[in-house]
Amino acid sequence: MSHPYAARARASALVCAALAAGCATNPATGKRQLSLVSEGQEIQMGADADRSIVASMGLDPDSARQQYVRALGMRLASVSERPNLPWTFRVIDDPVVNAFAIPGGHVYVTRGILAHLNNEAELVAVLGHEIGHVTARHSVTQMSRQQIAQLGLVVGMVAKPELQRYAGLASQGLGLFFLKYSRGDESQADELGFRYMRRTRYDTRQMPDVFTLLERVSQAGGSSDRLPEWLATHPNPANRREAVQRYITALPAESLGTLVNREPYLRRIDGMVFGDNPRDGFFRGTEFLQPELRFRITFPQGWRTQNQRQAVLAASPQQNALVQLSLVQQETPDAAARAFFSQQGVSGYAGRGSIHGFATAGGEFAATTDEGVLAGRATFIGYDGRVYRILAYASRANWPAYADAAETAAASFDRLTDPKVLGVQPWRVQLVSLTQGLTLEEFVQRYPGPAPATATALLNNVAAGARFSPGTFVKRIAGQPLP
């Protein structure tokens, strides 16, 4: 048997060897960088993740807007240090003010951030920043550090076997630790984005306005609790604004770029959906209404609800029980129930029934998982040519406390007939060309909408009391309050 110190020495040598082998010079930064992930692996991981992102978040259906953002992104990528990556630029159909990138050259902006930007140069600043994360291989470096950290964790377990029972918890903690970019990464991405703006002659003096917008969105509390969010992964907008301002001050004015393209940009987003699209379903209290699929369901009072693209969720106040509504592929409730109850580790009985005249199948079940035994109820409902699954579950110990509430929720599934709800339409961004100067407050009075004045201020990135000049475009939120 080898001595523990010898095991530590060998393990430490292994870590050092991995560090030495995994260092390379980054083309964007010119610095030595830890990388245990090859470019081919990076591209494959990005392609796999891109498919999942598109499926789970969805794309803005406006093909012209997609093409516009893609063209801008490709122009920036072509002057970057990694022009030959298989770059993709997508507009995500999400109201959150957000932009993010994943390894391999995949960059995403939401329609939420597009609505709040005010010219093409600001959009280029956002795209350039995200391109900078990719060219600097920030995500790849984080993954490499995590691999080294995991190796170090294994080393610790070799040297001290009693730590093995904490391995799962430690691994989760390491994953969370490396999830977000560092402040240094953010500063570097800003600097690279600034570089790419200059190379394409966009006005870099517009970049600080993006950070002003982010700060205002942060102070307003954002527009959604869904992740990922720009503000969750891109902290300290005020500090970043000051840093970019220093870049601008240090350079001659003629080198800062001149392209702004305000009006062409605003025309691209005129008519775009603003906020959550009620055609995708919306909550009225704990009642969920789906006008496109013409159904409604009521979740338990006091539960936290969320409408995701592929499922509608309700979590108990203690976060220890969940009810989930989703569509399944099977053509009948019976077929769906058989598929569910025949899964390995799932036991229970599937019986037939009806809810409001719709054929159902399902029953209570127990499922063995790595975290223990779950108990719950699976209900499959055939309605309007589709089969819906209402899955409710908790731990075996907690399930009896939630069984009645879950059954009541499933039993509330019914046809939606309210004509006002069936005809509901989304709010939209609308441009107004001013013939005279107006303050923000005067503009809101003259062009009222369903959202408060603070939302109009945020949409135009101005403060209370701001004055709009005649002959300019101002964005407003057009639409009717939800029924």
N, C-alpha and C positions, 0 to 999 in steps of 0.2 A: 504494500500500500504506500503511495507517495505521500510526502509530507504536505500539509495545507499550504505552506509558504512556497513550495516548489510549484504547486498547482497555480497559485496566484501569479508567480513569476512567468510561467508558461502562458497563462491567459493574458497577462499584461503585454507580453511580447506579441501575441496574436492580435491584440487591439492595435498596437503600434504598427504592425505590418499592414493591417487593413487601412489605417490612416495614411501611411506612406504610399500605398498602392493606389489609393482613391483620390489623390490630389492632382489637379490639373489647372491650367491657366484658363480662366473664363474669358471668352473673346469680347464680351461687352464691358467688363470691368477691368480687364488686364491683371487681375489678381489671382493668386493661387486659391483654389476652391476645392473643398471636399466633395467628391462625387463617386459613389459606388453604383450609380445607375447610368448605363450607357445611353447614348442618344437614341438608339433603336428601341431600347426598353422604355425610355421616356415617351417616344412617339406612340408605342403600342398602348401604354397605360393611358395616355391622353385620349386615344381613339376609343378605348373601352369606356372611359369615364364620360366622354362626350355623348355616347349613345344613351347612357343612363340619365344624364342631365336633361337631354332633349325629351326623353320619355317621361321623366318625373315632373319637369317644370313646364314644358311646352314652349313653342316658338310663337312670336308675334306673327299673325297670319298675313300681314301686309308684305308682299314679296318685294315691292319697290323699296320699302324702308329697309328690308333685309339686305337688298343689293347695295343700297346707299352706304350702310354701315360697313358692309364687307369691302366695298371699294376704298373707303377711307382707311380701313384697317390694313388692307394689302399695300396701300401706298406707304404707310408708316413702316410696315414689316419689311418692305423692300429696301429701306435705308437703314435697317437695323443690322446688328452683327450676325444674325442668324436668318438671312433671307430665304434659305432653302428649306426651312421647316414646312410641313404641310399645314399652313396657317388656316384657321377658320375663324370667322367673326359672326356671332349670332346675336339677335335681339330676342331675349327671353320674355315670354308673355306673363310678366309679373309686375305688380304695382310697386314693389319695394324699390327704394332708391339704392341701386346696387350695381356693381360691376366686379367681375372676378375672372381669373385665368387659371388654367390647369396646365400641367406639363405637356409638351409636344406642340404648342402653338395654338391652343384653343382659348379664345377670348369671348366673354359674354357681357353684354350690357342689357339691363332690363328696360322695358318701356317706362318704368317708373323714373329711372334716372334721365331718360331721354325727355320726358315731359318737363323736368325741372331744369335742364340745361337750356341756355339761351342763345347759343350760336355754335357754329361748326368747330371753331377753335377750341371751345370748352370740351366738346365731344372728343376731339383729337387729343386733348390733354388726358382725358380718361383712358382712351384706347392706348395712348403712348405709355402711360403708367403701367397698364396691365401687360403690354408687350415687354416692358422692362422687367417685370417679374419673370417672364419666360426666358428672355435673352440672358438674364443674370442667373437663371436656373435656381431660383430661390426655393421652389417646391422640391426640386431634386436634392438640393443641399439639405433641406429639412428631413427628407426621407433617408438620406445617407447618414445624417446624425442620429436618426432614430435607429437605423440598423446598428450603428456603433453602440448606441445606448443599450439596445437589446442584447448585443454581444456582451457588453459589460454586465448586464443583468444575469446572463448565463454564467459569466465568470464568477459573479458573486455567489451563485448557487453551487458552482463546483467547489468553491472554497468554503462555503457555509451552507450545507444542505438543508438546515432547518428553515432557511428563507424560502424554500420551494413552495410552501403553502401560500405565500404571498405573491407568487409569480403573476397570477391573473390580474390582481389589483395593481401591481407595479406596472405591468404592461399597459393597462388602461390609462394610468397616470402619465406615463411617458407619451402615449398617443395624444392626450390633451395638451401636454407641455409643448409639443412640437406642432400643434394644429395651426397656430397663428404665425404670421410673419413677424419678425423682430422689427424694432424701430429702425435699426440699421437697414434692413431690407426695404422698408417703406421709403426711407430717405433715398436709397439707391434707385428704387423704381421711379421716384419723382424726378431724380436727376436724369435718368435715362429717357423718361418721357419728355422732359424739357429738351434734351438733345435731339430726339426724333422730331419734335415740333420745329426746332430751328432748321433741321435738315430739309424739311418739307415747306419751310417758309411760312408756317402758321404763327400768328401773333402770340408769343409766349406770355405777354402781359395779361392774357385772358385766363391763364392757369390759376392765379390766386383766387379768382372768383369761384372756381370749383370748390376750393376749400372753404370759402365763405358759405356757399350753399350747403356743404356737408355739415358745417357747424350749426347752421340754422335748422337743418333737418334733425340733427341730434338734439338740439334744445327743444324742438317741437315734439320730440318723442317718436319720430319715425312714422311709418304708415303701416307697419305689419310686424308680427313677431316671428315671421319665417326666416330661416337661414338658408344659405349664407347671406349676410348683409355687408355692404361696403363699410358701414360704421362699426360692425363687429370685428372686422379683420383689418381695418385701416384707421387706427386711432390717431388722436391729436391733430385734427385739421388745422387748428390755429398755429401750432408750431411749424407745421409743414408749409403753411401759407407764408410765414415769415422767412423760412429757408428759401423758398422759391423767389420771394421778393429780393433776397440778397443776390441770387443768381442774376436777376434782371438788372439790378443796380450796378453790378460789376461789369456789365457788357455794354458796348456802344449801341445806341438806339437802332442804328441801321442793320445790326445783326440779329435783332429780336424777332423779325418776321412781321408781315403785314396782313396775312390772310385772316379774316374773321368770319365772313359769310353768315351774317346774322339772319337776314331775310330768307335766303335759300334754306337755311336749316329750319327756321320756324315753319316754313311752308311744308316741310317734310313731316312735321309732327301735327300739323293742323288736322283735326278730326280724329286723332288717336284716342283710344280708350284710356280713361283716367281712373285710377283706383281699381278696386276689385270689380270684376265684370259680373253683374248679377245673373247674366245668362248662364254662367257656370254654376249657379246656385248661390244662395245667401241665407244667412241666419236672421230670424226675427225672434229675438230671445233665444230659447233653446230649440225652437222649431226651425228645421232646415227645409227650404223651398227650392225646388229645381224646376225652373220653367221650361227648359229645353226637353227634359225627360218626363216632365209632367207628374212629379210625385212630391210628397211631403212626408216628413217624419219628425217626431218630437223626442229629443234626448232628455235625460233626467235633469231636473232643476238643480242648479248650483254646479253642474259639471262644466269643465272647460272644453269648448268646442273649437274645431278647426276644419276648414274646407280645403283639402288638398286636391291636386289634379286627379289622383287615382283613388282617393278614398275620402270619406268624411269621418272625422274622429270626435269622440267625446271621452274625456278622462275624468275620473272621480276627483273630488276636491283633495283627497289624500294622495292622488297620483298612483293608486294601487289597484285600479280597475279601469278597463277600457271597453268602449263599444265602437265598432268600426263598421261602416257601410261601404261596400264596394260592389263592382260588377264582376261576374265570373264568366268563363268561356263556355261552360256547358249550356246545352239548349233547354234543359228542363230542371226544375228543382230536385227531382229524384236523382238525376244523373250527377248533379252538383253535390248532393248529400252523400252519395255513394263514394265519390272521389274524395271528399273530405274525410269521411269516417274510415276509409280504407288506408289512410296514411300511416306509415310506421310510427308507433309511439302514441297513436290516438285511439282511444277506446270510447265507446258510447253507443247510443241507439238512435237511428234515424227513422222517425215516424212521419206520417203525412198529416196535413191539416189544411187550414185556409185562414187568411186574414183579409177581411173586407171583400170576400169573394175571390181572392187571388190564391191559387194553389201554392202550398208551401210544403217543405220537407225539412227535417232537422231534429235537433234534440240536444240534450246536455252531453258534455264530453269531458274527458280528462286527457291531458297531453303531457307526456314526459319530456322535459327539456333539460339542458345542462344546468339551469338555475333552479330546477325543482319541478314539481308537478303543478300544472295549471289546470284549473277547472273553469267551465263556462258553458255557453249555449251557442250553437250555430243554427241560424235560420236562413233558409233559401226560399226566395219569393219569386214567382214567375209573374211578370207584369209587362204588358205592352211589347212582347216579343223578346224581352231580356230577362235574365235571372240575376237577382240581387242577393248578396250575402250580408247578413247582419251577424257579426261575430262579436260576442261579449265574453270577456274572460278576466280572471284574477287568479291569485294563488289559491290553492285548494283550501287553505285556512280562511281566506277572505271571501271566497265566492258566495257562501250562504248569505252574507250581508248585502250582496249586490244582485242576487238572482232575480228578485221581484222587479227591481228597477230596470234591469236589462230586458226582461220579458215584456214589460210595459212599453219600453222603447220600440221593440220589434213589432208589437201589436199596433203601434200608432202609424205604421207605414200605410199610406193611402194615396189615392188619386188626387192630383192637384187640379182644382176647377176654378179658382178665383181668376176672373179675366184680367184684373189689374196686375196680378203677379205674373200670369202667363205672358202678358205683353210688356213686361218691364224691360227697359233699355239701359245700357251703361252710360255713365257720364263720359264726356269727351272734352279734350282740349280744343278750344276754339280761339282763333286769332281775331282780334279787333284792331282795325286801323284807325287811329285816333285823328280826328279832324281838329281837335283843340286840346290844349294841355289840361290834364286832370290829375288830382291827387289820387292815391290808392283808394282812399275812402270814397271820393267822388266817383271813381271808376266802378267800385263795387255797387254803389247805389244805382248808377245808370245801367249797369249790366249785371243784374243780380243772378245768382245761381244757387245750386243746392248746397254748396260748401261755404264755410265761414270765410270772412275777409282774410284771416290768417293764412288760409290755404292758398288764396290768390296771391298774397304777398310772397309766400314760399315758392309758388309756381314761377314767379317772375324774379325771384332772388332779390327782393327789396325789403326794406324795413318799413314799419308803420310811419305814415306821414310822407312817404316818397311821392315824388311828382313825375308823371309821365309826360314827355314832350309831344307836341302835335306832330303828326306825320309818322309816328312810330307804331310798331305792332306791339300789342299787349295781349298776354294769354289770359283767358278766363276758363272757368269750369262750367260747361253747359250740360243741362240735364234736369231731370225731375227727381225729387226725393223718393226713396224706396217706399213702396206701398206697405 
